[in-house]
Amino acid sequence: MAKQRELTAPADPVITAELPDRRRAEAIHRLQIGLAGIGAMVLMIGLASVIMERAQLTEAGAVPDAAATVAAPDNAPKNDPLAEAGVVPDMPAQGETPQPQEQAIVPEQGEGAPAQ
């Protein structure tokens, strides 16, 4: 049995002392990374809050877009791009009465429809 003890290498005191220190260093590093991540999230949420407050203050102080500041004159020319391009619908003159149009033939109601 004495020979078996001699064959196994004795534990190196440098390696055994280094393992707890390495584990502790890794734990501290992970803790630092986690705290830095949490700090970054808190800063981002704070920045978003400040931006939203500023946007609400600006929105409250803005003049509505729909409010007209000056009344439009009644004799202002109407902008009609179709008329300017020469494309105008056929409208009857003001004194004429429009002729009634014939109703469109629907296939189910027209001639040659299957009898029911």
DAKAJO-V299126 format. One record per residue. N is the residue number from 1. SS is DSSP state (alpha for helix, beta for strand, coil for the rest). BURIAL is b if it has 24 or more other ideal C-beta (glycine too) atoms within 12 Angstrom, else e. D_CENTER is the distance of its C-alpha to the mean C-alpha in Angstrom with 1 decimal. Layout:
n = {N N}
ss = {SS SS}
burial = {BURIAL BURIAL}
d_center = {D_CENTER D_CENTER}
This chain:
n = {1 2 3 4 5 6 7 8 9 10 11 12 13 14 15 16 17 18 19 20 21 22 23 24 25 26 27 28 29 30 31 32 33 34 35 36 37 38 39 40 41 42 43 44 45 46 47 48 49 50 51 52 53 54 55 56 57 58 59 60 61 62 63 64 65 66 67 68 69 70 71 72 73 74 75 76 77 78 79 80 81 82 83 84 85 86 87 88 89 90 91 92 93 94 95 96 97 98 99 100 101 102 103 104 105 106 107 108 109 110 111 112 113 114 115 116}
ss = {coil alpha alpha alpha alpha alpha alpha coil coil coil coil coil alpha alpha alpha alpha alpha alpha alpha alpha alpha alpha alpha alpha alpha alpha alpha alpha alpha alpha alpha alpha alpha alpha alpha alpha alpha alpha alpha alpha alpha alpha alpha alpha alpha alpha alpha alpha alpha alpha alpha alpha alpha alpha alpha alpha alpha alpha alpha alpha alpha coil coil coil coil coil coil coil coil coil coil coil coil coil coil coil coil coil coil coil alpha alpha alpha alpha alpha coil coil coil coil coil coil coil coil coil coil coil coil coil coil coil coil coil coil coil coil coil coil coil coil coil coil coil coil coil coil coil}
burial = {e e e e e e e e e e e e e e e e e e e e e e e e e e e e e e e e e e e e e e e e e e e e e e e e e e e e e e e e e e e e e e e e e e e e e e e e e e e e e e e e e e e e e e e e e e e e e e e e e e e e e e e e e e e e e e e e e e e e}
d_center = {75.9 76.3 75.4 72.0 71.1 72.0 69.9 66.6 65.3 65.1 61.7 60.7 60.3 57.7 55.3 55.7 55.1 52.0 50.1 49.5 48.6 46.1 44.5 44.3 42.8 40.1 39.4 39.1 36.8 34.5 34.6 33.8 30.8 29.5 30.2 28.4 25.3 25.5 26.1 23.1 20.9 22.7 22.2 18.5 18.2 20.7 18.9 15.6 18.0 19.7 16.7 15.7 19.4 19.7 16.8 18.5 21.9 20.9 19.4 22.6 24.8 23.3 25.3 23.7 23.0 25.0 28.2 30.8 33.0 35.8 37.1 37.2 40.9 42.1 43.8 40.7 40.6 38.1 35.8 36.2 35.0 36.8 40.1 39.8 39.3 42.3 40.6 41.8 42.3 45.9 46.6 50.0 52.0 52.0 55.4 54.9 53.8 51.3 52.9 51.5 49.7 50.9 48.6 46.7 48.4 46.2 47.4 48.1 50.2 51.8 55.0 55.4 53.0 54.2 56.4 55.3}
